[in-house]
């Protein structure tokens, strides 16, 4: 792998999380990990807020169809809450990866790719919610959002395995 590619990946992450220094400095690795997971959790929280507003709007407008739809939204909101908690409250860093003296360029590039994938998946949640005014009329909307949540959870799971040194289990 090349230094420019790793730098390019870090630059993309830096656009999402201003001020992130990356993982090269051993003392700052846990801080960088926490910053990535916090940003992803913040995106999940935004999505939950949009869902909460949508549920409130639907309940005020009444109608049996709206009330049925709220049940699906509550299920999705609970999944988002669990996902946010895992991202925000999980242990910061993994001893096997963070305590290593030397981190290779390949290691950095791989982790930056997983970070970017995690952040991209988290940012897609807000896009997936879209215009909350049309939620009650779109039947596939809930399943699309749940698929997006699944993708986010898988991205986080793969990233976690990589950081625990079990990247061979990711395929």
N, C-alpha and C positions, 0 to 999 in steps of 0.2 A: 504494500500500500504506500501511498505517497503522502508527503507532508502537506502539499497543497490540497489534497482531497480531505484530509482530516481538518485542516484549517477552514475549508469551505463548509464542511458540516458544522463546525463550531460557529461559524459566522451565521449560518441559517438558524441555529439554536439561539444565538445571540439576538437575532431579530425578534424571536418569540419571548426570550427572557433577557432583557437588557442587563448588562453588567456581569453575566455569568463568565467565570474565568476558565471553566473547563476542569479537567481531571488531572492535568499534568503535575500540579503541585500536590504532593501527598497529603499535606495538612488541610488542603481545601477540597479534597475529593468528597468528603461527606457533605460539605456545604453545597457543592455543585449538585450532588444527588438529591439533596433536600429541595433545592431550588427547582429542579426539573419536576420532581413529584408534586411540589406545592403548586406549580403553574398548571400542571395537568388537573390537580384537584380543584383549583380555582375555576377551570373551564367546566368541570362537572358541576360545580356549585352554581355557575351561571345558568346552566341548562336546567338544573332543579328549580331555580327561581322562575325561569320562564314557564316551566310546567306548573308550578304552584299558581302563577298568575292565570294560566290557561284554565286550570281546574276551578279557580275562583270565578272566572268569567263564565264558564260553562254552568256552574251551579247557580249563578245569579240569573242566567237566561232560562233556566228550567228546561223542561221537556225530558221525556223518558230516554230518548236516544242520548242526550247529553249526559244524563246521570249514569247510563251504562258506560259511556266513554270515559267518565271520570274514574271508574273502577280500574280500567286498563292503565290510565295515567298514574294512578296511585301505585300500582304494581311497578311501573317503570321508575317512578320516583324513588321507591324503596330500593330498587337495584342501583340507581344512581347514588343514593346515600351510602350504601355498602361500598361501592366502588370508590367514592370520595374518601371514605374513612380508611380504606386500604392504602390509597395513595398518600394521604396526609399523615396517617398515624403509624404506618409501618416503620420498622427499624430503619434508621438512616445508615445506609451503606452496609456492606457485607465484609466481614473481616478478611476473608480470603482474597478479595480483590483490592480492598482499600488499604490493607496493611502491607501489600507488596512494595518493595523498595523501587523496583523499576517497572514501569508500565510501557509496553512497546507501542509503537505507532499503530500497529495492527489492532492492539487492544483498544486504543483511543478511538480509532476509526469505527470499529465495531460498536463500541458503546455509544458514540455520537449518532450512529445510524439508528440504533435502538431508541435512543432518546428522541430523536427527530420523529421516528415512527409513533412513539407514545404521545408526543405533543401534538402531532398531526391528527391522530385518532381522537384525542381530547377536544381539539378545536372543531372537528367535524360534528360533534354533538350539537353545538349551537346552530350550525348550519342545518342540521337535520330537524331541529325544532322549527326553524323558519318562522313563518307568519302564524302566530298563535290564533289569529282570527279565523283561520280556515281549518282548525284542528277537528272540529266536530263533523266535518263532511268527508274527511279522508280516512277510509277504512284501513289502508295499508300503512298509514303513518306510524302507528304504534309498533308494528313489526319491524319497520325500517329502523326506527330508533333503537329497538332492542338489539337488532343486528349490529348497529353502530356501537352500542355498549359492549356487546360480545367482542367486537374487534378491539376496542380499547382494553378490555380485560385481558385479552390474549396478548396484546402488545406489551402490557405490563408484566404478564406472566413470563413471557420470553425474555424480557429485559432482566427480570429478577433471576431467572435461571442462569443467564450469562454472567451476571454479577456474582453469583454464588459459585461460578466456575464450572457449571454444568451445561455449557453451551452445546455439547454434543446431544443433549436431549431436546433441542429446540426444533428438530425437523420432524 
